[in-house]
Amino acid sequence: MTGYKFLLQKRLLHNKLNIILLSLLFIITFGSLWMNHRTTTTNSQISLINNDIETNIQYLKKQQTEVTHLSGKRKQDLEKVISELKKDTEIKKNIVSALESKQWSTAYNLLAEENLKILEYEKKGQTANSSEEFIDAIKRELLIFRYLSSHNMQYEPTDFSTKGVNFFAWVSNNIIPYFFVLVSAFILTNFYLISYRSNGIIDTDSLIPGKNITKQFVKISVGIIFSLISVLCLFLVSFISATFLFGSGNLDYPYIVYTSKYNMHVEPLENLLLKSLPLQLLSLISTCLLFYIIAILVKNKLGALFVSLLLSTGVLFGISTLDPIQKISSFIPITYINSFSIVTGTLARQIENFQLSLTTGYLVVTSSIVLLSIAVIILNRFRGDR
């Protein structure tokens, strides 16, 4: 089978379309890194706080002019507002000063205190924004700021990560489940059906000496290994590029983890990656097996590609938007390719299905690998060992 393996590797590595698709994937990843950097630069903490300071100063000028025309209780109330606004402006200036001098512990301790004040106002009903989502956002920030303060660590917006390990996690969460699966569907469908001729009637690989079932699993293995190496290369290049350009980041960086819709805590990135990466790689193996079964059942490149995309990227997008799919998402193996969102509870919270968990993921994905492998054997028996 060594010669057959070499033939399969040649089909994958010498296919210009495969090289183009993988190149596009890397371009998308680098483009995402650049856009993340642009977003974080435009909306940095310092610039946002400076905007708040400017707004406060403008409002103070207006109120100080107005207070001169008032008397009695109205004047006292407005003077109290002006005094509070001056204090708030001074605190914000201290925060900016601490951030600029990289005194992270001081800066985030002050920001945590500011968030605590907002929560206290919310409990007393003294603010207009009393929605659960608003309170949830403040609590998230409070947990992050407390952690950063105690660990003397710089803030990194996890939605627009740019630093090494943080961007690594961002790629795992945003690029792999969608763009990589899309590219894999194109490459593997073509690879699995390249030996079929006459509309799928003739498989030229059947002319190669050896048991058909052995050749099938060799072909599947080559496809799986190619996918795993590709994704690991994408991770490696992403990490190296982000580290070289913007720094390595920190494995202790805190991420919010949901245990229910509004119950949350923080966990360091290292813990989350150790939990999520094995599940994501297992899910990729399951997906490769699925693509193979679809290919040999449909036996037409365009038709097999359509079905593969429908059952992979289609389902992944459907999980975010379609209620019927959301209800059964915990039993769909492809769901767990979005493993980082699984271990953080973000996806479970978004679709309100907390059956989505790491334990369920391992059970569903490993079961799917076993069942799909059995399906390959059954299909081979049905076709006959030629």
C-alpha positions in Angstrom: 0.0 0.0 0.0 3.0 2.3 0.1 2.7 3.1 -3.6 -1.0 3.8 -3.2 -0.3 6.2 -0.3 2.3 8.0 -2.4 -0.3 8.3 -5.3 -2.9 9.7 -2.9 -0.4 12.2 -1.4 0.6 13.3 -4.9 -3.1 13.9 -5.8 -3.5 16.2 -2.8 -0.2 18.1 -2.9 0.1 18.6 -6.7 -3.5 19.9 -7.1 -3.3 23.6 -7.9 -6.9 24.2 -6.7 -5.9 22.8 -3.3 -3.0 25.2 -3.1 -5.2 28.2 -4.2 -7.9 27.3 -1.6 -5.3 26.9 1.3 -3.6 30.2 0.2 -7.0 32.0 0.4 -7.5 30.6 3.8 -4.2 32.0 5.0 -5.0 35.3 3.3 -8.3 35.5 5.2 -6.6 34.7 8.5 -3.9 37.4 7.9 -6.7 39.9 6.8 -8.6 39.1 10.0 -5.5 39.8 12.1 -5.0 43.2 10.3 -8.7 44.1 10.8 -8.6 43.1 14.5 -5.5 45.3 14.9 -7.2 48.2 13.2 -10.3 47.8 15.3 -8.4 47.6 18.6 -6.3 50.6 17.7 -9.4 52.7 16.8 -11.3 51.6 19.8 -8.5 51.3 22.4 -9.3 51.7 26.1 -7.4 54.9 26.3 -9.2 56.5 23.3 -12.6 55.4 24.6 -11.9 56.8 28.1 -10.5 60.0 26.6 -13.8 60.4 24.7 -15.7 60.0 28.0 -13.5 62.6 29.6 -14.1 65.0 26.7 -17.8 64.4 26.9 -17.7 65.1 30.7 -15.8 68.3 30.2 -18.3 69.6 27.6 -21.2 68.7 29.8 -19.5 70.3 32.9 -19.1 73.6 31.0 -22.8 73.5 30.1 -23.9 72.8 33.6 -21.6 75.3 35.2 -23.1 78.0 33.0 -26.6 76.9 33.8 -26.0 76.7 37.6 -25.3 80.5 37.7 -29.0 81.1 36.7 -30.5 78.9 39.3 -31.2 79.2 43.0 -32.5 77.2 46.0 -32.8 73.4 45.8 -32.4 73.2 42.0 -29.1 74.9 42.3 -28.0 72.6 45.1 -29.0 69.5 43.1 -27.1 70.7 40.1 -24.0 71.6 42.1 -24.1 68.0 43.5 -24.2 66.7 39.9 -21.3 68.9 38.9 -19.3 67.7 41.9 -19.9 64.1 41.1 -19.0 64.7 37.4 -15.7 66.4 38.4 -14.9 63.3 40.6 -15.7 61.0 37.7 -13.6 63.0 35.3 -10.6 63.0 37.7 -10.9 59.2 38.2 -11.0 58.7 34.4 -7.9 60.9 34.0 -6.1 58.7 36.7 -7.1 55.6 34.8 -5.7 57.0 31.5 -2.5 58.0 33.3 -2.1 54.5 34.8 -2.8 52.8 31.4 -0.3 55.0 29.6 2.4 54.2 32.2 1.5 50.5 32.1 0.4 50.3 35.7 -2.1 47.7 34.9 -3.0 46.7 38.4 -3.9 50.3 39.4 -5.8 51.0 36.2 -8.0 47.9 36.3 -8.6 48.3 40.0 -10.0 51.7 39.3 -12.1 50.4 36.4 -13.4 47.6 38.6 -14.4 50.2 41.2 -16.2 52.2 38.5 -18.1 49.1 37.4 -19.1 48.3 41.0 -20.6 51.8 41.3 -22.6 51.2 38.2 -23.9 47.9 39.6 -24.9 49.6 42.9 -26.8 52.3 40.9 -28.5 49.5 39.0 -29.6 47.8 42.2 -31.0 51.1 43.5 -32.7 51.8 40.1 -30.8 55.0 39.7 -29.9 54.5 36.0 -32.0 54.2 32.9 -30.1 51.1 31.6 -31.5 48.4 33.8 -31.8 45.5 31.3 -30.3 42.1 32.2 -28.0 42.3 29.2 -26.6 45.6 30.4 -26.0 44.3 33.9 -24.5 41.1 32.4 -22.0 43.2 30.4 -21.0 45.2 33.5 -20.5 42.0 35.5 -18.4 40.5 32.7 -16.2 43.6 32.7 -16.0 43.5 36.5 -14.7 39.9 36.5 -12.2 40.6 33.8 -10.9 43.9 35.5 -10.5 42.2 38.9 -8.5 39.4 37.4 -6.3 41.7 35.3 -5.7 43.9 38.4 -4.7 40.9 40.6 -2.4 39.5 37.9 -1.1 42.9 36.7 -2.0 42.0 33.1 -2.8 44.2 30.1 -6.4 44.1 28.7 -6.8 42.4 25.3 -10.3 42.5 23.6 -11.1 38.8 23.0 -13.5 39.7 20.2 -10.7 41.3 18.2 -7.5 39.5 19.4 -4.2 40.4 17.9 -1.5 38.9 20.3 0.0 35.4 19.8 -2.0 33.0 22.0 -5.1 35.1 22.0 -5.2 35.2 18.2 -4.6 31.5 18.2 -7.8 31.1 20.2 -9.6 33.6 18.0 -8.7 31.5 14.9 -9.9 28.3 16.6 -13.2 30.0 17.4 -13.8 32.0 14.2 -11.7 30.6 11.3 -11.7 26.8 11.8 -15.5 26.2 12.2 -16.4 28.2 9.1 -13.7 29.0 6.6 -11.5 25.9 7.2 -14.5 23.5 7.1 -15.6 25.2 3.9 -12.2 24.8 2.3 -11.9 21.2 3.6 -15.3 20.3 1.9 -13.9 21.5 -1.5 -10.6 19.8 -1.2 -11.7 16.5 0.3 -14.7 16.1 -2.0 -12.5 16.5 -5.0 -9.9 14.2 -3.5 -12.3 11.4 -2.6 -13.9 11.4 -6.0 -10.9 12.1 -8.3 -10.6 8.4 -9.2 -14.3 8.1 -10.3 -15.1 8.0 -14.0 -18.2 7.8 -16.1 -20.4 9.6 -13.7 -19.2 7.6 -10.7 -19.8 4.2 -12.3 -16.1 3.3 -12.5 -13.5 3.7 -9.7 -10.1 3.5 -11.2 -8.6 2.9 -7.8 -10.3 -0.5 -7.8 -7.8 -1.5 -10.5 -4.9 -1.1 -8.0 -4.0 -4.3 -6.3 -5.2 -4.7 -2.7 -8.4 -5.1 -0.7 -11.0 -2.4 -1.4 -11.7 -1.8 2.3 -8.0 -1.3 3.0 -7.7 1.2 0.2 -10.8 3.0 1.4 -9.4 3.5 4.9 -6.0 4.5 3.5 -7.7 7.2 1.4 -9.7 8.3 4.4 -6.5 8.4 6.6 -4.6 10.5 4.0 -7.5 13.0 3.9 -7.7 13.2 7.7 -3.9 13.6 8.0 -3.9 16.3 5.3 -6.7 18.2 7.2 -5.0 17.9 10.6 -1.6 19.0 9.2 -3.3 21.9 7.4 -5.1 23.1 10.5 -2.0 22.7 12.7 0.0 24.8 10.1 -2.7 27.4 10.2 -2.5 27.6 14.0 1.3 27.7 13.9 1.5 30.4 11.2 -1.3 32.5 13.0 0.5 32.3 16.3 3.9 33.2 14.9 2.6 36.1 12.8 0.6 37.6 15.6 3.5 37.1 18.1 6.0 38.7 15.7 3.7 41.7 14.9 2.0 42.4 18.2 3.5 40.2 21.0 2.9 36.7 22.3 0.0 37.4 24.7 -0.5 35.5 27.9 -1.8 32.0 28.5 -3.1 33.2 31.9 -5.4 35.8 30.2 -8.9 35.5 31.5 -11.9 34.5 29.4 -15.6 34.5 30.6 -17.1 31.0 31.0 -20.9 30.6 31.3 -22.4 27.9 33.4 -25.9 29.2 32.8 -27.4 32.2 31.0 -26.3 34.7 33.7 -23.9 32.7 35.9 -20.3 33.2 34.9 -16.7 33.0 36.1 -13.3 33.5 34.5 -10.8 30.9 33.5 -7.3 31.3 32.1 -6.8 30.8 28.3 -4.5 27.9 28.9 -7.2 25.8 30.6 -9.7 26.5 27.8 -7.3 25.6 25.0 -6.3 22.3 26.7 -10.0 21.4 26.9 -11.1 22.7 23.4 -8.3 21.7 21.0 -8.5 17.9 21.4 -12.3 18.1 20.9 -11.9 20.3 17.8 -9.4 17.9 16.2 -11.6 14.9 16.9 -14.5 16.8 15.4 -12.4 17.4 12.3 -11.8 13.7 12.0 -15.5 13.0 12.2 -16.1 15.7 9.5 -13.6 14.1 7.2 -15.3 10.7 7.6 -18.7 12.4 6.8 -17.3 14.0 3.6 -16.0 10.6 2.5 -19.3 8.8 3.0 -21.2 11.6 1.2 -18.7 11.4 -1.7 -19.0 7.6 -2.2 -22.8 7.7 -1.9 -23.4 10.6 -4.3 -20.4 9.8 -6.7 -20.7 13.2 -8.3 -18.3 16.1 -7.3 -20.8 18.9 -7.6 -23.6 17.0 -5.9 -21.4 15.6 -3.1 -20.0 19.1 -2.5 -23.5 20.6 -2.2 -24.5 17.9 0.3 -21.2 18.2 2.3 -21.6 22.0 2.5 -25.2 21.7 3.6 -24.4 19.2 6.3 -21.3 21.1 7.6 -21.3 24.9 7.1 -25.0 24.9 6.6 -25.6 23.2 9.9 -23.1 25.4 11.7 -24.8 28.6 10.5 -28.2 27.0 11.2 -27.2 26.4 14.8 -27.0 30.2 15.3 -30.3 31.0 13.6 -32.7 28.1 13.3 -34.6 27.0 16.4 -35.2 23.3 15.3 -31.4 22.8 14.8 -30.6 24.6 18.1 -32.7 22.1 20.1 -30.8 19.1 18.7 -27.4 20.8 18.3 -25.9 18.9 21.3 -26.4 15.6 19.3 -24.8 16.9 16.0 -21.1 16.1 15.8 -20.2 19.1 13.6 -21.4 21.4 16.4 -18.3 20.5 18.4 -15.9 21.8 15.8 -16.8 25.1 17.5 -15.1 23.7 20.6 -13.8 27.0 22.1 -17.4 28.3 22.2 -18.5 25.0 23.8 -15.9 25.1 26.6 -16.6 28.8 27.4 -20.4 28.2 27.3 -20.8 31.1 24.8 -22.7 29.0 22.2 -24.8 27.3 24.9 -25.8 30.7 26.2 -26.5 32.1 22.8 -28.9 29.4 21.7 -30.0 28.6 25.3 -29.1 24.9 25.1 -26.8 24.0 28.1 -26.7 20.4 27.1 -23.8 21.6 24.9 -20.7 20.7 27.1 -17.2 19.3 26.8 -18.4 15.8 28.2 -21.3 15.6 25.7 -19.0 16.7 22.9 -16.5 13.9 23.5 -19.3 11.4 23.8 -21.1 12.5 20.6 -17.9 13.0 18.5 -16.2 9.7 19.4 -19.5 7.9 18.9 -19.9 9.5 15.4 -16.3 8.5 14.4 -17.1 4.8 15.4 -20.5 4.9 13.6 -19.1 6.5 10.5 -16.2 4.0 10.4 -18.8 1.1 10.6 -20.8 2.8 7.9 -17.7 2.7 5.6 -17.3 -1.0 6.2 -21.0 -1.7 5.6 -20.9 0.3 2.3 -17.8 -1.6 1.2 -19.6 -4.9 1.9 -22.6 -3.7 0.0 -20.4 -2.7 -3.0 -18.5 -6.0 -2.8 -14.8 -6.5 -2.1 -13.3 -6.2 -5.6 
